[in-house]
Amino acid sequence: MQADTANDPMNASGPLELSSTALAELPLFAGERMDVLEWLLPHCRIERLPPQTRLLTPHDVQDRAYLILQGAVQVRVGTHDEQLIATLGAGQCVGEMSVIEGVPPSADVLTDTACTLIAIEGAALRTLIDTSNVVARNLLKLLARRLRSDNLMVLESLEQKALSERRARIDSLTGLHNRRWLSEHLPDTVEQHHMTARSLSLLMIDIDRFKDFNDRNGHLAGDQALLTVAKVIGGHIRDGDQAARFGGEEFLVILPDTGSAEARRIAGRLRHAIQSTPIATPDGTSLPRVTASIGLAESMPGETAETLIARADAALYQAKRAGRNRVRINLPGDAVPPAGPFTLRRTPERRPR
């Protein structure tokens, strides 16, 4: 037996006929008395609209709500409708909050596909909500369902935003923190250690003759060398230590609660591990091993993060001048790099590679 769909407002085929029976099939009016729905009929009309038709806008009080029978609508905010905040489908209603409050809509609502809707006059809907517990209850259920959906979308959006922010502070090649993270994190770390009179040391690590390595083996091999050194650094620092790719072939390691003596031991282990670790391409082809020079500085009372980096960089400069593949310490009163003041935002031309 074929079902009778002539009066089914959710049916996508066949004629749509607005009747009290058809209204009773909609979630908003489920369980309502037929005489109430008969009263409502003259205040409703069916509209068939093509895609991208604007139903509601914050610039106009239309005093009507829409029930979606077929198709879907988009809810957008922004000057040029650029931000999609929800897509609503069959059985949902739009514009009801604007009708209840008597204010313009808070967002633009446009048809996403060809749509069939029931437009309900605002005054009739307000009267029905005031006098019918059934419609008021059904509307609360619809709004609660939409609120749950909106909350899930907001939560997903916040999670995506947090993920994007984390990725913006991670170096895409090595997986270590990047320069942006360092510029945000190191000044606070230095200040906290000064306030609590705790030791803090910094290691500046630079792969020796990296340009020559790239020239001989190619930039893809250079990337593999950077990735290998980054893994060595990450695998040989302690819990609580933090490593960042400073730029190019340079890395920086923050050693909290660590004086220069312990920092020098850590630097020595890192230097030895770097020169001892094989490097290979993803297909297993062996590449030449690399060495690294390391500069070390322990934070002095009152100095800034940039000064601390400059002193670690000065020690690195000395390690390069002394023959590379070694550790040097910058002590209070030692010189800064010949290139002059050092900042977190730029890398001066300074040392032999």
Backbone torsions as a table, in degrees:
resi	resn	phi	psi	omega
1	MET	NA	133.2	-179.5
2	GLN	-86.1	133.3	-178.3
3	ALA	-68.4	147.1	176.4
4	ASP	-83.4	110.1	-176.1
5	THR	-108.7	6.7	-174.3
6	ALA	-62.1	-33.9	-177.6
7	ASN	-106.2	13.6	179.7
8	ASP	-88.3	108.5	-176.2
9	PRO	-70.2	-13.0	-179.6
10	MET	-92.8	-3.4	-177.5
11	ASN	-79.4	128.7	-176.8
12	ALA	-82.9	-13.1	-179.8
13	SER	-117.3	154.6	-179.6
14	GLY	83.7	171.4	-177.0
15	PRO	-72.5	150.6	175.0
16	LEU	-105.6	125.2	-177.4
17	GLU	-121.5	121.8	-178.8
18	LEU	-80.6	118.8	-179.1
19	SER	-149.4	167.1	177.5
20	SER	-63.4	-33.8	177.3
21	THR	-65.0	-41.6	178.0
22	ALA	-64.3	-42.7	178.1
23	LEU	-61.4	-37.3	-177.8
24	ALA	-64.0	-20.6	179.2
25	GLU	-79.8	-11.9	-176.9
26	LEU	-85.2	143.5	-178.5
27	PRO	-55.0	-35.8	-177.3
28	LEU	-65.1	-29.5	-174.5
29	PHE	-112.6	10.0	-178.8
30	ALA	-59.2	126.2	177.8
31	GLY	87.7	-2.8	-179.8
32	GLU	-76.1	150.9	178.9
33	ARG	-65.8	146.7	-177.8
34	MET	-67.6	-33.3	-178.9
35	ASP	-67.5	-32.1	176.7
36	VAL	-67.2	-42.3	179.8
37	LEU	-67.9	-34.4	175.1
38	GLU	-63.0	-38.7	176.6
39	TRP	-62.9	-35.8	-175.7
40	LEU	-74.2	-28.7	-171.5
41	LEU	-49.6	-47.5	-178.0
42	PRO	-63.4	-14.8	-178.1
43	HIS	-97.7	10.3	-178.8
44	CYS	-124.5	153.2	172.1
45	ARG	-149.0	150.9	178.2
46	ILE	-89.2	135.8	176.5
47	GLU	-126.6	133.0	173.8
48	ARG	-110.8	121.2	-171.4
49	LEU	-128.8	144.0	177.4
50	PRO	-76.9	170.0	176.7
51	PRO	-59.5	151.3	176.2
52	GLN	66.1	26.5	171.4
53	THR	-87.5	130.4	-178.8
54	ARG	-82.9	118.7	178.9
55	LEU	-88.0	-46.6	-175.0
56	LEU	-135.4	150.0	178.0
57	THR	-149.2	146.1	178.0
58	PRO	-62.6	-13.9	-176.5
59	HIS	-89.5	3.8	-174.4
60	ASP	-150.4	129.5	173.7
61	VAL	-92.1	105.0	-178.1
62	GLN	-93.9	-15.7	179.4
63	ASP	52.3	52.3	171.9
64	ARG	-152.6	155.0	175.1
65	ALA	-119.4	161.8	-177.8
66	TYR	-126.7	137.4	169.5
67	LEU	-105.2	128.4	-177.4
68	ILE	-86.7	118.9	177.2
69	LEU	-93.0	-47.3	179.9
70	GLN	-138.8	147.6	179.1
71	GLY	90.3	-162.6	-177.6
72	ALA	-148.7	153.5	177.3
73	VAL	-124.4	154.5	177.4
74	GLN	-108.9	139.8	173.5
75	VAL	-107.1	120.4	-174.9
76	ARG	-129.4	149.8	176.0
77	VAL	-127.8	157.3	179.4
78	GLY	116.2	159.4	-175.5
79	THR	-58.4	-37.6	-177.6
80	HIS	-118.8	32.1	177.4
81	ASP	57.9	32.1	-170.7
82	GLU	-79.4	-21.8	-172.5
83	GLN	-108.3	111.5	176.5
84	LEU	-81.1	123.6	-179.6
85	ILE	-111.5	-16.8	178.3
86	ALA	-166.2	150.7	169.7
87	THR	-123.9	124.0	-175.7
88	LEU	-113.7	140.8	-177.4
89	GLY	-118.0	-163.5	-176.0
90	ALA	-55.4	136.4	-179.7
91	GLY	95.0	-16.5	-180.0
92	GLN	-86.5	162.2	175.4
93	CYS	-124.4	152.9	177.3
94	VAL	-135.5	148.7	177.5
95	GLY	88.1	-3.6	-175.9
96	GLU	-67.9	-35.1	-179.0
97	MET	-69.1	-38.7	176.9
98	SER	-62.8	-39.4	178.2
99	VAL	-65.2	-45.5	-178.0
100	ILE	-63.7	-42.7	-175.9
101	GLU	-84.9	-17.2	-178.6
102	GLY	69.8	33.7	-179.7
103	VAL	-127.6	163.6	177.2
104	PRO	-62.3	153.6	176.7
105	PRO	-58.3	151.6	-179.5
106	SER	-88.6	-6.2	-178.0
107	ALA	-148.2	166.5	173.3
108	ASP	-88.4	137.0	177.4
109	VAL	-120.8	122.4	-178.7
110	LEU	-127.3	148.1	174.8
111	THR	-68.7	132.1	178.8
112	ASP	-87.2	-35.1	176.7
113	THR	-129.2	179.8	169.5
114	ALA	-61.1	131.7	-172.0
115	CYS	-128.1	148.1	167.2
116	THR	-118.3	126.5	-173.9
117	LEU	-135.4	160.5	169.4
118	ILE	-108.2	120.5	175.0
119	ALA	-90.9	127.6	-178.5
120	ILE	-115.4	129.7	178.2
121	GLU	-61.1	138.6	-177.0
122	GLY	-60.3	-43.4	-178.0
123	ALA	-62.2	-41.1	179.7
124	ALA	-66.3	-41.4	179.7
125	LEU	-65.1	-40.5	178.0
126	ARG	-62.9	-42.3	178.1
127	THR	-61.6	-42.9	-178.5
128	LEU	-65.0	-41.5	179.4
129	ILE	-65.7	-38.0	-179.2
130	ASP	-69.5	-30.3	-172.2
131	THR	-107.2	-15.4	-175.3
132	SER	-116.5	113.9	174.7
133	ASN	-64.8	-31.4	-177.6
134	VAL	-64.8	-50.7	-179.0
135	VAL	-65.7	-41.3	178.9
136	ALA	-60.7	-42.6	179.3
137	ARG	-65.9	-44.1	179.2
138	ASN	-62.2	-38.9	179.1
139	LEU	-64.6	-40.9	177.0
140	LEU	-60.8	-40.0	178.7
141	LYS	-63.8	-43.7	178.8
142	LEU	-62.8	-43.2	-179.5
143	LEU	-66.9	-39.3	178.8
144	ALA	-64.0	-39.7	178.7
145	ARG	-64.0	-43.2	179.1
146	ARG	-66.8	-37.9	179.1
147	LEU	-62.6	-41.4	177.2
148	ARG	-61.5	-42.9	178.8
149	SER	-63.8	-42.9	179.1
150	ASP	-63.2	-40.2	-180.0
151	ASN	-62.9	-40.4	178.2
152	LEU	-64.2	-39.6	179.5
153	MET	-67.3	-40.9	177.9
154	VAL	-63.4	-42.9	179.2
155	LEU	-61.8	-43.4	178.1
156	GLU	-63.7	-39.0	178.8
157	SER	-64.7	-41.9	179.0
158	LEU	-65.2	-39.0	178.5
159	GLU	-65.2	-41.5	178.2
160	GLN	-64.9	-38.9	178.3
161	LYS	-64.1	-44.4	178.9
162	ALA	-62.7	-40.1	178.6
163	LEU	-64.3	-41.9	179.0
164	SER	-63.5	-39.9	179.5
165	GLU	-66.1	-39.0	177.1
166	ARG	-64.3	-43.5	-179.6
167	ARG	-64.6	-31.2	179.9
168	ALA	-68.4	-14.9	-179.4
169	ARG	-110.2	12.3	179.6
170	ILE	-118.3	135.2	176.0
171	ASP	-72.1	125.1	-171.9
172	SER	-66.9	-29.2	-178.5
173	LEU	-79.8	-50.4	-170.5
174	THR	-95.3	-19.9	-176.1
175	GLY	81.1	-1.0	175.6
176	LEU	-82.1	170.7	171.8
177	HIS	-60.4	158.1	179.8
178	ASN	-112.3	-173.9	-175.9
179	ARG	-63.8	-36.5	178.9
180	ARG	-62.4	-46.2	178.1
181	TRP	-59.6	-43.1	-177.7
182	LEU	-61.6	-43.5	-178.3
183	SER	-65.8	-26.8	178.5
184	GLU	-86.3	-33.9	-169.9
185	HIS	-93.3	-42.4	-171.6
186	LEU	-63.8	-43.8	179.7
187	PRO	-56.9	-40.8	178.4
188	ASP	-66.6	-39.9	179.6
189	THR	-63.0	-45.0	178.3
190	VAL	-60.7	-45.8	-178.6
191	GLU	-63.5	-41.2	179.4
192	GLN	-62.8	-40.8	179.3
193	HIS	-69.5	-33.2	175.4
194	HIS	-66.2	-43.9	-176.9
195	MET	-63.6	-32.0	-177.9
196	THR	-103.3	8.2	177.4
197	ALA	54.9	41.1	178.2
198	ARG	-104.9	152.5	179.7
199	SER	-73.6	150.2	176.4
200	LEU	-150.7	129.0	178.8
201	SER	-124.4	158.4	-176.5
202	LEU	-132.2	137.3	174.2
203	LEU	-114.0	129.1	171.5
204	MET	-108.0	119.9	-174.0
205	ILE	-116.1	132.1	-178.6
206	ASP	-134.4	126.2	178.1
207	ILE	-68.0	130.2	-176.4
208	ASP	-73.0	137.0	174.2
209	ARG	48.5	45.3	-175.6
210	PHE	-69.3	-34.7	178.0
211	LYS	-61.5	-41.9	177.7
212	ASP	-63.2	-39.7	178.2
213	PHE	-59.3	-45.9	178.8
214	ASN	-63.5	-43.5	-178.6
215	ASP	-62.1	-37.7	-177.2
216	ARG	-80.1	-36.8	-169.3
217	ASN	-113.7	-11.9	179.9
218	GLY	98.1	157.8	-175.0
219	HIS	-71.7	-28.1	176.2
220	LEU	-66.0	-39.0	175.0
221	ALA	-65.9	-36.9	176.3
222	GLY	-61.1	-40.9	176.4
223	ASP	-61.2	-39.5	179.0
224	GLN	-65.9	-36.3	176.5
225	ALA	-65.2	-43.4	177.7
226	LEU	-60.7	-44.2	-179.5
227	LEU	-64.2	-40.0	179.3
228	THR	-64.6	-45.9	179.3
229	VAL	-63.1	-40.2	178.7
230	ALA	-61.3	-41.5	178.5
231	LYS	-65.8	-38.0	177.8
232	VAL	-62.7	-46.9	-179.8
233	ILE	-61.1	-49.0	-179.5
234	GLY	-61.5	-32.3	-177.7
235	GLY	-84.5	-11.1	-175.8
236	HIS	-116.3	-0.4	174.0
237	ILE	-91.8	165.3	-174.8
238	ARG	-87.3	164.1	170.0
239	ASP	-59.2	131.9	-178.7
240	GLY	98.8	-25.2	172.6
241	ASP	-75.3	155.5	-178.0
242	GLN	-136.9	137.6	-177.2
243	ALA	-119.3	147.0	178.5
244	ALA	-140.6	149.3	169.3
245	ARG	-84.7	117.7	-173.7
246	PHE	-81.0	-27.8	-179.8
247	GLY	149.8	138.9	-179.9
248	GLY	59.1	-122.8	179.7
249	GLU	-101.7	20.9	-177.4
250	GLU	-104.7	141.4	177.0
251	PHE	-130.4	154.1	179.1
252	LEU	-131.4	134.6	179.8
253	VAL	-120.4	127.0	177.6
254	ILE	-96.3	126.7	-178.2
255	LEU	-117.1	91.4	-179.8
256	PRO	-68.4	150.9	175.7
257	ASP	51.9	41.3	-175.4
258	THR	-135.8	124.3	175.1
259	GLY	-83.4	175.9	-174.0
260	SER	-66.6	-31.3	-178.1
261	ALA	-65.6	-50.0	178.6
262	GLU	-66.5	-38.3	179.1
263	ALA	-61.4	-36.5	179.7
264	ARG	-66.9	-36.8	177.3
265	ARG	-64.9	-41.8	178.6
266	ILE	-64.0	-43.0	179.2
267	ALA	-61.9	-40.1	178.9
268	GLY	-62.6	-41.7	178.6
269	ARG	-63.8	-41.1	179.7
270	LEU	-64.1	-45.9	-179.2
271	ARG	-59.0	-45.5	-179.2
272	HIS	-66.1	-40.9	-178.9
273	ALA	-65.6	-37.8	-179.8
274	ILE	-64.3	-46.9	-177.6
275	GLN	-72.1	-18.6	-177.5
276	SER	-94.5	-8.6	-173.6
277	THR	-91.8	124.0	177.4
278	PRO	-65.5	151.8	175.9
279	ILE	-121.2	134.5	-179.9
280	ALA	-143.0	153.1	174.4
281	THR	-73.4	166.2	179.2
282	PRO	-56.8	-27.0	179.5
283	ASP	-88.1	3.8	175.1
284	GLY	98.0	-1.7	178.9
285	THR	-68.5	127.7	-178.1
286	SER	-72.6	142.3	176.6
287	LEU	-120.6	159.3	177.3
288	PRO	-60.1	145.2	175.2
289	ARG	-75.5	161.3	179.7
290	VAL	-121.5	162.5	172.2
291	THR	-119.6	169.7	-180.0
292	ALA	-141.6	144.4	171.7
293	SER	-98.7	145.9	-174.8
294	ILE	-132.1	129.8	173.0
295	GLY	-108.2	142.0	-174.7
296	LEU	-128.2	138.9	173.1
297	ALA	-144.2	137.1	173.3
298	GLU	-98.8	135.4	-176.2
299	SER	-62.5	138.2	176.2
300	MET	-104.0	151.2	-179.3
301	PRO	-54.5	130.3	173.8
302	GLY	84.8	-8.0	-178.1
303	GLU	-81.9	157.4	-178.6
304	THR	-87.7	168.3	176.5
305	ALA	-61.3	-39.0	-178.6
306	GLU	-67.0	-37.2	177.2
307	THR	-66.9	-39.6	178.0
308	LEU	-61.9	-44.4	177.1
309	ILE	-62.3	-41.4	-179.4
310	ALA	-61.1	-38.1	-179.9
311	ARG	-72.6	-37.1	174.9
312	ALA	-64.3	-37.7	178.0
313	ASP	-66.5	-36.9	177.0
314	ALA	-63.7	-40.0	177.9
315	ALA	-65.8	-37.9	177.0
316	LEU	-63.2	-40.3	177.0
317	TYR	-57.9	-43.5	179.1
318	GLN	-65.6	-37.2	177.8
319	ALA	-63.3	-38.5	178.2
320	LYS	-66.6	-45.1	-178.6
321	ARG	-65.5	-28.9	-177.9
322	ALA	-82.4	-2.5	176.0
323	GLY	126.8	-2.0	178.4
324	ARG	73.0	170.8	179.8
325	ASN	54.0	49.8	179.2
326	ARG	-156.1	169.6	-179.6
327	VAL	-111.4	136.1	173.8
328	ARG	-131.8	149.1	-178.4
329	ILE	-112.8	137.6	171.6
330	ASN	-96.3	118.9	-179.0
331	LEU	-98.3	159.7	177.5
332	PRO	-53.4	131.5	-179.5
333	GLY	94.2	-13.0	177.2
334	ASP	-69.4	162.0	-176.5
335	ALA	-73.4	158.5	172.8
336	VAL	-96.5	169.4	-176.7
337	PRO	-56.7	147.3	-180.0
338	PRO	-57.6	-26.1	-177.5
339	ALA	-69.2	-12.8	176.5
340	GLY	101.3	-158.3	-173.9
341	PRO	-56.3	144.1	-175.3
342	PHE	-116.0	139.7	178.6
343	THR	-129.3	164.3	176.3
344	LEU	-72.5	-12.5	-172.5
345	ARG	-101.1	-11.5	178.2
346	ARG	-146.8	154.2	178.9
347	THR	-110.0	111.6	-179.5
348	PRO	-72.0	154.7	171.4
349	GLU	-74.0	125.0	-172.0
350	ARG	-146.1	-66.7	-160.8
351	ARG	-102.7	160.1	168.5
352	PRO	-66.3	147.6	-177.9
353	ARG	-90.2	NA	NA
